């Protein structure tokens, strides 16, 4: 009888500890962190959304696809930046006509020897050289022809931004000095001057361009 009471007492204590820890770790702790982040890092906690005149144009931390010649181009995306078209029957396709596979991130992780990768790079190179005739093939930075690991990278390398300035000047009607100042405004330097690379936020650049050419 005494052993039964001890077992019951131990079980009750175990369940009580489990319940208390579940409330603290599974409910209170996340709520505290969420509340603190909403106050201390409000923009980041809410997705770093760019809002202009109560209209949302995207997130600073999620890339978008731009095809217009007066805008800066992003790097390729294996998931097409999750942009899709839906017809009247509910069928969803990417903008190039391929079947939309649902919201996701990631890379196709194709090996250098894979012919599909070679084809994708070749098509991207041809399109870029056609839009940027002043650029030589050997001058195109690798990130403008290859997808990132997430497929949603909002940045391109600093060199990839500079190499597009001539095209943007030609099609936007803005002078080179203005485009360069916009690029510099949206450039993020190496962390602590050491880690990572100097990168440019594409959406930030294009929003500033859109403002200058009265498209916003």
ZAKE-618654 format. One record per residue: residue number from 1; x, y, z of N, C-alpha, C in turn. Coordinates in steps of 0.1 Angstrom, whole numbers, plus 5000, padded with zeros to 4 digits. Last residue first. Example, Ala and Ser with C-alpha at 12.3 -4.5 7.8 and 13.67 -1.06 7.14 Angstrom:
// ZAKE-618654
+-------+------+------+------+------+------+------+------+------+------+
: kevex :  n.X :  n.Y :  n.Z : ca.X : ca.Y : ca.Z :  c.X :  c.Y :  c.Z :
+-------+------+------+------+------+------+------+------+------+------+
:     2 : 5128 : 4978 : 5071 : 5137 : 4989 : 5071 : 5129 : 5000 : 5079 :
:     1 : 5132 : 4943 : 5078 : 5123 : 4955 : 5078 : 5132 : 4967 : 5078 :
+-------+------+------+------+------+------+------+------+------+------+
// end
This chain:
// ZAKE-618654
+-------+------+------+------+------+------+------+------+------+------+
: kevex :  n.X :  n.Y :  n.Z : ca.X : ca.Y : ca.Z :  c.X :  c.Y :  c.Z :
+-------+------+------+------+------+------+------+------+------+------+
:   216 : 5056 : 5552 : 4415 : 5050 : 5550 : 4428 : 5043 : 5562 : 4433 :
:   215 : 5067 : 5561 : 4392 : 5059 : 5548 : 4391 : 5054 : 5544 : 4405 :
:   214 : 5084 : 5583 : 4388 : 5069 : 5585 : 4390 : 5061 : 5572 : 4388 :
:   213 : 5110 : 5579 : 4388 : 5104 : 5579 : 4375 : 5089 : 5579 : 4376 :
:   212 : 5116 : 5579 : 4415 : 5122 : 5590 : 4407 : 5116 : 5590 : 4393 :
:   211 : 5103 : 5557 : 4425 : 5099 : 5570 : 4430 : 5104 : 5581 : 4421 :
:   210 : 5117 : 5537 : 4412 : 5103 : 5539 : 4409 : 5098 : 5553 : 4413 :
:   209 : 5141 : 5539 : 4425 : 5141 : 5542 : 4411 : 5126 : 5545 : 4407 :
:   208 : 5133 : 5530 : 4450 : 5139 : 5544 : 4449 : 5139 : 5548 : 4434 :
:   207 : 5126 : 5504 : 4444 : 5116 : 5513 : 4450 : 5121 : 5528 : 4448 :
:   206 : 5151 : 5494 : 4436 : 5140 : 5496 : 4426 : 5128 : 5504 : 4431 :
:   205 : 5166 : 5494 : 4460 : 5170 : 5501 : 4448 : 5158 : 5504 : 4439 :
:   204 : 5150 : 5476 : 4475 : 5153 : 5489 : 4479 : 5157 : 5498 : 4468 :
:   203 : 5153 : 5452 : 4460 : 5139 : 5459 : 4462 : 5141 : 5473 : 4466 :
:   202 : 5180 : 5447 : 4463 : 5175 : 5450 : 4450 : 5161 : 5457 : 4451 :
:   201 : 5206 : 5457 : 4483 : 5192 : 5452 : 4484 : 5184 : 5457 : 4471 :
:   200 : 5239 : 5445 : 4478 : 5229 : 5456 : 4475 : 5215 : 5450 : 4476 :
:   199 : 5269 : 5439 : 4498 : 5257 : 5435 : 4490 : 5248 : 5447 : 4488 :
:   198 : 5300 : 5427 : 4506 : 5293 : 5440 : 4503 : 5281 : 5436 : 4494 :
:   197 : 5300 : 5397 : 4525 : 5304 : 5405 : 4514 : 5295 : 5418 : 4513 :
:   196 : 5312 : 5383 : 4557 : 5303 : 5384 : 4545 : 5309 : 5392 : 4534 :
:   195 : 5330 : 5402 : 4581 : 5323 : 5390 : 4577 : 5313 : 5393 : 4565 :
:   194 : 5343 : 5428 : 4583 : 5350 : 5416 : 4581 : 5342 : 5405 : 4575 :
:   193 : 5328 : 5450 : 4591 : 5339 : 5452 : 4582 : 5347 : 5440 : 4578 :
:   192 : 5307 : 5442 : 4606 : 5319 : 5446 : 4613 : 5331 : 5448 : 4604 :
:   191 : 5297 : 5428 : 4576 : 5294 : 5428 : 4590 : 5307 : 5431 : 4598 :
:   190 : 5302 : 5448 : 4547 : 5305 : 5436 : 4555 : 5302 : 5438 : 4570 :
:   189 : 5273 : 5470 : 4539 : 5287 : 5466 : 4540 : 5289 : 5453 : 4547 :
:   188 : 5248 : 5474 : 4517 : 5251 : 5469 : 4530 : 5265 : 5464 : 4530 :
:   187 : 5232 : 5499 : 4498 : 5243 : 5489 : 4499 : 5245 : 5486 : 4514 :
:   186 : 5214 : 5518 : 4492 : 5209 : 5505 : 4495 : 5219 : 5494 : 4496 :
:   185 : 5230 : 5540 : 4486 : 5220 : 5541 : 4496 : 5215 : 5528 : 4501 :
:   184 : 5243 : 5531 : 4463 : 5250 : 5533 : 4475 : 5241 : 5534 : 4487 :
:   183 : 5221 : 5532 : 4445 : 5228 : 5519 : 4448 : 5236 : 5520 : 4461 :
:   182 : 5216 : 5559 : 4444 : 5206 : 5550 : 4449 : 5212 : 5537 : 4453 :
:   181 : 5240 : 5569 : 4433 : 5236 : 5573 : 4447 : 5225 : 5564 : 4453 :
:   180 : 5238 : 5557 : 4408 : 5249 : 5553 : 4417 : 5246 : 5557 : 4431 :
:   179 : 5216 : 5571 : 4398 : 5215 : 5557 : 4399 : 5226 : 5552 : 4409 :
:   178 : 5227 : 5597 : 4397 : 5215 : 5594 : 4405 : 5214 : 5579 : 4408 :
:   177 : 5248 : 5595 : 4379 : 5251 : 5599 : 4393 : 5239 : 5595 : 4402 :
:   176 : 5235 : 5589 : 4355 : 5243 : 5579 : 4361 : 5246 : 5582 : 4376 :
:   175 : 5201 : 5600 : 4354 : 5215 : 5601 : 4351 : 5223 : 5591 : 4359 :
:   174 : 5171 : 5584 : 4340 : 5179 : 5590 : 4351 : 5193 : 5590 : 4348 :
:   173 : 5159 : 5568 : 4321 : 5160 : 5583 : 4319 : 5167 : 5590 : 4330 :
:   172 : 5157 : 5541 : 4321 : 5150 : 5549 : 4331 : 5149 : 5564 : 4329 :
:   171 : 5174 : 5531 : 4301 : 5159 : 5529 : 4301 : 5151 : 5537 : 4311 :
:   170 : 5200 : 5540 : 4307 : 5194 : 5541 : 4294 : 5179 : 5540 : 4294 :
:   169 : 5203 : 5534 : 4334 : 5204 : 5548 : 4330 : 5197 : 5549 : 4316 :
:   168 : 5202 : 5506 : 4333 : 5192 : 5513 : 4340 : 5191 : 5528 : 4336 :
:   167 : 5226 : 5500 : 4318 : 5212 : 5497 : 4313 : 5201 : 5505 : 4320 :
:   166 : 5245 : 5510 : 4336 : 5244 : 5516 : 4323 : 5230 : 5513 : 4317 :
:   165 : 5242 : 5494 : 4360 : 5239 : 5508 : 4360 : 5237 : 5514 : 4346 :
:   164 : 5250 : 5468 : 4362 : 5236 : 5470 : 4356 : 5233 : 5485 : 4354 :
:   163 : 5273 : 5467 : 4375 : 5274 : 5463 : 4361 : 5260 : 5465 : 4354 :
:   162 : 5266 : 5473 : 4402 : 5273 : 5483 : 4393 : 5272 : 5480 : 4379 :
:   161 : 5254 : 5449 : 4410 : 5246 : 5461 : 4409 : 5253 : 5471 : 4400 :
:   160 : 5276 : 5431 : 4410 : 5264 : 5428 : 4402 : 5255 : 5440 : 4400 :
:   159 : 5292 : 5443 : 4429 : 5296 : 5443 : 4415 : 5285 : 5440 : 4406 :
:   158 : 5277 : 5437 : 4452 : 5279 : 5451 : 4448 : 5283 : 5452 : 4434 :
:   157 : 5254 : 5409 : 4447 : 5267 : 5415 : 4451 : 5268 : 5429 : 4446 :
:   156 : 5220 : 5412 : 4459 : 5230 : 5408 : 4449 : 5243 : 5414 : 4453 :
:   155 : 5193 : 5401 : 4480 : 5205 : 5409 : 4477 : 5212 : 5403 : 4465 :
:   154 : 5173 : 5385 : 4488 : 5169 : 5399 : 4484 : 5181 : 5407 : 4480 :
:   153 : 5168 : 5351 : 4479 : 5178 : 5361 : 4483 : 5174 : 5375 : 4479 :
:   152 : 5153 : 5329 : 4475 : 5146 : 5341 : 4479 : 5155 : 5352 : 4484 :
:   151 : 5167 : 5306 : 4473 : 5159 : 5310 : 4461 : 5151 : 5322 : 4464 :
:   150 : 5184 : 5296 : 4491 : 5170 : 5297 : 4495 : 5161 : 5300 : 4483 :
:   149 : 5209 : 5296 : 4478 : 5204 : 5284 : 4485 : 5190 : 5284 : 4488 :
:   148 : 5204 : 5313 : 4446 : 5209 : 5312 : 4460 : 5204 : 5299 : 4466 :
:   147 : 5214 : 5306 : 4412 : 5204 : 5308 : 4423 : 5210 : 5306 : 4436 :
:   146 : 5234 : 5324 : 4389 : 5232 : 5312 : 4397 : 5222 : 5315 : 4408 :
:   145 : 5239 : 5347 : 4376 : 5236 : 5335 : 4368 : 5232 : 5323 : 4376 :
:   144 : 5247 : 5366 : 4393 : 5236 : 5370 : 4384 : 5232 : 5358 : 4375 :
:   143 : 5268 : 5355 : 4407 : 5255 : 5355 : 4414 : 5244 : 5359 : 4405 :
:   142 : 5290 : 5358 : 4390 : 5284 : 5345 : 4391 : 5270 : 5346 : 4397 :
:   141 : 5291 : 5388 : 4369 : 5293 : 5381 : 4382 : 5285 : 5368 : 4383 :
:   140 : 5303 : 5392 : 4337 : 5291 : 5389 : 4345 : 5294 : 5382 : 4358 :
:   139 : 5326 : 5393 : 4322 : 5324 : 5403 : 4333 : 5312 : 5401 : 4341 :
:   138 : 5326 : 5376 : 4301 : 5335 : 5373 : 4312 : 5333 : 5382 : 4324 :
:   137 : 5308 : 5388 : 4284 : 5304 : 5376 : 4290 : 5313 : 5373 : 4303 :
:   136 : 5307 : 5424 : 4288 : 5312 : 5412 : 4282 : 5308 : 5400 : 4290 :
:   135 : 5282 : 5449 : 4283 : 5289 : 5440 : 4292 : 5294 : 5428 : 4284 :
:   134 : 5267 : 5463 : 4265 : 5281 : 5469 : 4268 : 5289 : 5460 : 4277 :
:   133 : 5242 : 5451 : 4264 : 5252 : 5449 : 4253 : 5266 : 5454 : 4256 :
:   132 : 5221 : 5440 : 4282 : 5233 : 5448 : 4286 : 5244 : 5446 : 4276 :
:   131 : 5203 : 5423 : 4271 : 5198 : 5436 : 4278 : 5209 : 5445 : 4281 :
:   130 : 5219 : 5403 : 4262 : 5210 : 5410 : 4252 : 5206 : 5424 : 4258 :
:   129 : 5231 : 5394 : 4285 : 5240 : 5401 : 4275 : 5231 : 5408 : 4264 :
:   128 : 5209 : 5383 : 4297 : 5216 : 5394 : 4304 : 5224 : 5401 : 4293 :
:   127 : 5202 : 5362 : 4280 : 5192 : 5373 : 4283 : 5199 : 5385 : 4289 :
:   126 : 5225 : 5346 : 4281 : 5220 : 5352 : 4268 : 5211 : 5364 : 4271 :
:   125 : 5225 : 5339 : 4308 : 5236 : 5347 : 4303 : 5232 : 5354 : 4290 :
:   124 : 5202 : 5324 : 4310 : 5204 : 5336 : 4318 : 5214 : 5345 : 4312 :
:   123 : 5209 : 5303 : 4293 : 5197 : 5311 : 4290 : 5198 : 5324 : 4297 :
:   122 : 5231 : 5292 : 4307 : 5233 : 5297 : 4293 : 5221 : 5307 : 4289 :
:   121 : 5220 : 5284 : 4331 : 5230 : 5294 : 4331 : 5231 : 5301 : 4317 :
:   120 : 5202 : 5264 : 4321 : 5197 : 5275 : 4328 : 5207 : 5287 : 4328 :
:   119 : 5221 : 5246 : 4309 : 5210 : 5252 : 4301 : 5205 : 5265 : 4308 :
:   118 : 5235 : 5238 : 4332 : 5242 : 5245 : 4321 : 5232 : 5252 : 4312 :
:   117 : 5215 : 5226 : 4346 : 5221 : 5237 : 4352 : 5228 : 5245 : 4341 :
:   116 : 5209 : 5204 : 4329 : 5198 : 5214 : 4332 : 5204 : 5227 : 4338 :
:   115 : 5232 : 5189 : 4329 : 5229 : 5197 : 4317 : 5218 : 5207 : 4319 :
:   114 : 5254 : 5188 : 4355 : 5240 : 5186 : 4351 : 5237 : 5194 : 4340 :
:   113 : 5279 : 5193 : 4365 : 5279 : 5185 : 4353 : 5264 : 5183 : 4348 :
:   112 : 5274 : 5207 : 4389 : 5280 : 5214 : 4377 : 5279 : 5206 : 4364 :
:   111 : 5242 : 5196 : 4401 : 5257 : 5195 : 4401 : 5262 : 5202 : 4388 :
:   110 : 5216 : 5214 : 4417 : 5221 : 5207 : 4405 : 5236 : 5207 : 4405 :
:   109 : 5198 : 5224 : 4436 : 5210 : 5217 : 4440 : 5216 : 5208 : 4429 :
:   108 : 5175 : 5238 : 4436 : 5175 : 5225 : 4429 : 5187 : 5217 : 4432 :
:   107 : 5168 : 5253 : 4468 : 5176 : 5252 : 4455 : 5174 : 5239 : 4449 :
:   106 : 5144 : 5272 : 4486 : 5153 : 5261 : 4484 : 5160 : 5262 : 4470 :
:   105 : 5109 : 5274 : 4496 : 5122 : 5280 : 4494 : 5132 : 5269 : 4492 :
:   104 : 5074 : 5278 : 4487 : 5086 : 5271 : 4492 : 5098 : 5279 : 4491 :
:   103 : 5041 : 5274 : 4477 : 5051 : 5283 : 4483 : 5062 : 5275 : 4490 :
:   102 : 5038 : 5253 : 4448 : 5034 : 5257 : 4461 : 5045 : 5266 : 4467 :
:   101 : 5045 : 5249 : 4422 : 5047 : 5238 : 4431 : 5043 : 5241 : 4446 :
:   100 : 5031 : 5256 : 4391 : 5035 : 5262 : 4404 : 5034 : 5250 : 4415 :
:    99 : 5043 : 5246 : 4360 : 5033 : 5244 : 4371 : 5039 : 5249 : 4384 :
:    98 : 5054 : 5272 : 4337 : 5056 : 5259 : 4345 : 5046 : 5258 : 4356 :
:    97 : 5051 : 5298 : 4327 : 5042 : 5287 : 4323 : 5043 : 5274 : 4330 :
:    96 : 5065 : 5318 : 4338 : 5071 : 5312 : 4326 : 5062 : 5300 : 4321 :
:    95 : 5053 : 5324 : 4362 : 5051 : 5333 : 4351 : 5057 : 5328 : 4338 :
:    94 : 5038 : 5292 : 4373 : 5048 : 5303 : 4374 : 5046 : 5312 : 4362 :
:    93 : 5003 : 5286 : 4379 : 5015 : 5284 : 4371 : 5025 : 5295 : 4374 :
:    92 : 4974 : 5270 : 4389 : 4984 : 5280 : 4393 : 4997 : 5276 : 4385 :
:    91 : 4939 : 5270 : 4383 : 4952 : 5264 : 4380 : 4963 : 5274 : 4382 :
:    90 : 4914 : 5280 : 4387 : 4922 : 5277 : 4399 : 4935 : 5271 : 4396 :
:    89 : 4901 : 5287 : 4364 : 4898 : 5274 : 4369 : 4906 : 5270 : 4382 :
:    88 : 4911 : 5312 : 4358 : 4897 : 5311 : 4363 : 4894 : 5298 : 4368 :
:    87 : 4946 : 5310 : 4370 : 4935 : 5312 : 4360 : 4921 : 5311 : 4366 :
:    86 : 4972 : 5326 : 4386 : 4961 : 5317 : 4388 : 4950 : 5320 : 4378 :
:    85 : 5007 : 5327 : 4388 : 4995 : 5332 : 4381 : 4984 : 5322 : 4383 :
:    84 : 5033 : 5334 : 4412 : 5025 : 5325 : 4403 : 5013 : 5333 : 4398 :
:    83 : 5064 : 5335 : 4428 : 5054 : 5343 : 4421 : 5046 : 5334 : 4411 :
:    82 : 5085 : 5324 : 4442 : 5071 : 5321 : 4446 : 5061 : 5329 : 4440 :
:    81 : 5109 : 5329 : 4430 : 5105 : 5338 : 4441 : 5090 : 5336 : 4445 :
:    80 : 5114 : 5306 : 4416 : 5108 : 5318 : 4409 : 5102 : 5328 : 4418 :
:    79 : 5129 : 5288 : 4428 : 5114 : 5287 : 4431 : 5107 : 5299 : 4425 :
:    78 : 5154 : 5294 : 4419 : 5149 : 5281 : 4416 : 5134 : 5279 : 4419 :
:    77 : 5161 : 5325 : 4406 : 5155 : 5318 : 4417 : 5150 : 5305 : 4413 :
:    76 : 5189 : 5348 : 4397 : 5179 : 5337 : 4394 : 5173 : 5331 : 4407 :
:    75 : 5190 : 5381 : 4413 : 5196 : 5368 : 4408 : 5186 : 5358 : 4405 :
:    74 : 5173 : 5410 : 4399 : 5177 : 5401 : 4410 : 5185 : 5389 : 4404 :
:    73 : 5180 : 5440 : 4382 : 5176 : 5426 : 4382 : 5181 : 5419 : 4394 :
:    72 : 5166 : 5473 : 4385 : 5178 : 5464 : 4388 : 5173 : 5449 : 4388 :
:    71 : 5147 : 5487 : 4358 : 5149 : 5482 : 4372 : 5162 : 5474 : 4373 :
:    70 : 5144 : 5491 : 4332 : 5147 : 5503 : 4340 : 5149 : 5500 : 4355 :
:    69 : 5137 : 5466 : 4321 : 5151 : 5471 : 4319 : 5154 : 5483 : 4327 :
:    68 : 5118 : 5444 : 4341 : 5119 : 5456 : 4334 : 5133 : 5461 : 4333 :
:    67 : 5119 : 5422 : 4358 : 5122 : 5420 : 4344 : 5124 : 5433 : 4336 :
:    66 : 5124 : 5409 : 4390 : 5122 : 5422 : 4382 : 5127 : 5419 : 4368 :
:    65 : 5113 : 5391 : 4418 : 5118 : 5391 : 4404 : 5114 : 5404 : 4397 :
:    64 : 5125 : 5395 : 4451 : 5115 : 5395 : 4441 : 5121 : 5395 : 4428 :
:    63 : 5134 : 5383 : 4485 : 5137 : 5388 : 4471 : 5124 : 5387 : 4462 :
:    62 : 5131 : 5394 : 4517 : 5126 : 5384 : 4507 : 5127 : 5389 : 4493 :
:    61 : 5137 : 5415 : 4533 : 5145 : 5403 : 4535 : 5140 : 5391 : 4526 :
:    60 : 5121 : 5436 : 4529 : 5135 : 5438 : 4527 : 5143 : 5425 : 4527 :
:    59 : 5091 : 5427 : 4511 : 5099 : 5427 : 4523 : 5113 : 5429 : 4520 :
:    58 : 5065 : 5448 : 4495 : 5074 : 5436 : 4497 : 5082 : 5437 : 4510 :
:    57 : 5048 : 5468 : 4494 : 5055 : 5465 : 4482 : 5064 : 5453 : 4483 :
:    56 : 5017 : 5479 : 4506 : 5028 : 5471 : 4509 : 5035 : 5466 : 4495 :
:    55 : 5004 : 5511 : 4513 : 5005 : 5500 : 4503 : 5018 : 5492 : 4505 :
:    54 : 5005 : 5534 : 4528 : 4996 : 5523 : 4532 : 4995 : 5512 : 4521 :
:    53 : 5026 : 5548 : 4516 : 5013 : 5553 : 4515 : 5002 : 5542 : 4517 :
:    52 : 5045 : 5519 : 4517 : 5045 : 5533 : 4512 : 5030 : 5538 : 4509 :
:    51 : 5063 : 5496 : 4534 : 5050 : 5501 : 4532 : 5051 : 5516 : 4528 :
:    50 : 5081 : 5467 : 4535 : 5082 : 5481 : 4530 : 5068 : 5486 : 4526 :
:    49 : 5085 : 5447 : 4563 : 5077 : 5450 : 4552 : 5079 : 5465 : 4548 :
:    48 : 5098 : 5430 : 4582 : 5106 : 5440 : 4574 : 5098 : 5445 : 4562 :
:    47 : 5083 : 5413 : 4597 : 5086 : 5409 : 4584 : 5094 : 5419 : 4576 :
:    46 : 5080 : 5420 : 4623 : 5068 : 5421 : 4615 : 5071 : 5418 : 4600 :
:    45 : 5105 : 5420 : 4634 : 5095 : 5411 : 4639 : 5083 : 5410 : 4630 :
:    44 : 5116 : 5442 : 4621 : 5121 : 5429 : 4618 : 5111 : 5418 : 4622 :
:    43 : 5101 : 5463 : 4633 : 5102 : 5462 : 4619 : 5106 : 5447 : 4615 :
:    42 : 5106 : 5460 : 4661 : 5092 : 5460 : 4655 : 5093 : 5457 : 4640 :
:    41 : 5124 : 5453 : 4683 : 5127 : 5451 : 4668 : 5114 : 5450 : 4660 :
:    40 : 5112 : 5459 : 4707 : 5126 : 5463 : 4705 : 5129 : 5462 : 4690 :
:    39 : 5085 : 5450 : 4704 : 5088 : 5463 : 4709 : 5102 : 5468 : 4705 :
:    38 : 5086 : 5424 : 4693 : 5077 : 5434 : 4687 : 5079 : 5448 : 4692 :
:    37 : 5104 : 5412 : 4711 : 5109 : 5415 : 4697 : 5099 : 5425 : 4690 :
:    36 : 5088 : 5411 : 4734 : 5101 : 5419 : 4734 : 5105 : 5422 : 4720 :
:    35 : 5068 : 5394 : 4725 : 5065 : 5407 : 4730 : 5077 : 5416 : 4729 :
:    34 : 5082 : 5371 : 4719 : 5075 : 5377 : 4709 : 5072 : 5392 : 4713 :
:    33 : 5092 : 5365 : 4745 : 5102 : 5368 : 4734 : 5095 : 5375 : 4723 :
:    32 : 5068 : 5360 : 4759 : 5077 : 5371 : 4763 : 5087 : 5375 : 4752 :
:    31 : 5058 : 5338 : 4744 : 5051 : 5351 : 4745 : 5059 : 5363 : 4749 :
:    30 : 5078 : 5318 : 4749 : 5076 : 5324 : 4735 : 5068 : 5337 : 4735 :
:    29 : 5074 : 5317 : 4778 : 5087 : 5321 : 4772 : 5085 : 5326 : 4758 :
:    28 : 5047 : 5308 : 4780 : 5051 : 5320 : 4786 : 5064 : 5325 : 4779 :
:    27 : 5046 : 5283 : 4764 : 5037 : 5294 : 4763 : 5043 : 5307 : 4768 :
:    26 : 5067 : 5264 : 4768 : 5059 : 5264 : 4756 : 5049 : 5275 : 4754 :
:    25 : 5079 : 5270 : 4792 : 5087 : 5269 : 4780 : 5079 : 5270 : 4767 :
:    24 : 5056 : 5272 : 4810 : 5067 : 5281 : 4810 : 5075 : 5282 : 4797 :
:    23 : 5040 : 5250 : 4804 : 5034 : 5264 : 4804 : 5045 : 5274 : 4803 :
:    22 : 5058 : 5229 : 4806 : 5052 : 5231 : 4793 : 5046 : 5245 : 4793 :
:    21 : 5065 : 5231 : 4833 : 5075 : 5234 : 4823 : 5069 : 5236 : 4809 :
:    20 : 5040 : 5223 : 4844 : 5046 : 5236 : 4847 : 5056 : 5240 : 4837 :
:    19 : 5038 : 5197 : 4833 : 5028 : 5207 : 4830 : 5033 : 5221 : 4832 :
:    18 : 5060 : 5184 : 4845 : 5058 : 5184 : 4830 : 5049 : 5196 : 4826 :
:    17 : 5054 : 5186 : 4872 : 5066 : 5193 : 4867 : 5065 : 5194 : 4851 :
:    16 : 5030 : 5171 : 4872 : 5030 : 5185 : 4876 : 5042 : 5192 : 4871 :
:    15 : 5039 : 5145 : 4864 : 5030 : 5152 : 4856 : 5029 : 5167 : 4859 :
:    14 : 5056 : 5141 : 4886 : 5062 : 5141 : 4873 : 5052 : 5149 : 4863 :
:    13 : 5039 : 5141 : 4908 : 5049 : 5151 : 4907 : 5055 : 5152 : 4893 :
:    12 : 5023 : 5119 : 4901 : 5017 : 5132 : 4902 : 5027 : 5143 : 4901 :
:    11 : 5043 : 5098 : 4903 : 5036 : 5101 : 4890 : 5030 : 5115 : 4890 :
:    10 : 5049 : 5100 : 4930 : 5059 : 5102 : 4920 : 5053 : 5106 : 4906 :
:     9 : 5024 : 5093 : 4941 : 5030 : 5106 : 4944 : 5041 : 5110 : 4934 :
:     8 : 5022 : 5067 : 4931 : 5012 : 5077 : 4928 : 5017 : 5091 : 4930 :
:     7 : 5043 : 5055 : 4944 : 5043 : 5055 : 4930 : 5033 : 5066 : 4925 :
:     6 : 5036 : 5058 : 4971 : 5048 : 5064 : 4966 : 5048 : 5065 : 4951 :
:     5 : 5013 : 5043 : 4972 : 5012 : 5057 : 4974 : 5024 : 5065 : 4969 :
:     4 : 5024 : 5018 : 4967 : 5014 : 5024 : 4957 : 5013 : 5039 : 4959 :
:     3 : 5039 : 5014 : 4989 : 5046 : 5015 : 4976 : 5037 : 5022 : 4966 :
:     2 : 5019 : 5011 : 5008 : 5028 : 5023 : 5009 : 5035 : 5025 : 4996 :
:     1 : 5008 : 4988 : 5000 : 5000 : 5000 : 5000 : 5009 : 5012 : 5000 :
+-------+------+------+------+------+------+------+------+------+------+
// end
